[in-house]
């Protein structure tokens, strides 16, 4: 009998602790959800731009190595490999700078760079 009471006491204490932990001081509304998501989108866009720049620089360096391999052995490594890597690297390296220009061209001059305010003005409008 004492084991049953002890288990019920532990269960009740766990429920009380869980209720206290998950009880929020403010209710979750659509506007707060939109604000939280908009903050996250801005961070994700920034991270993606940084990754694109680093990957672009990596592809450009890889193209230099492919050009060198083609110089040493033209029959084994075609020149198109180096050119392809160079074009992909240049496109990825320039992509972060083109993002704000493309968004202004598509959505007009009033929209800022894709982020919390830019996405919000597109979604709300």
Secondary structure as GFF3:
##gff-version 3
##sequence-region A 1 125
A	DSSP	alpha_helix	2	22	.	.	.	ID=ss1
A	DSSP	alpha_helix	30	72	.	.	.	ID=ss2
A	DSSP	alpha_helix	79	107	.	.	.	ID=ss3
A	DSSP	alpha_helix	116	124	.	.	.	ID=ss4
###
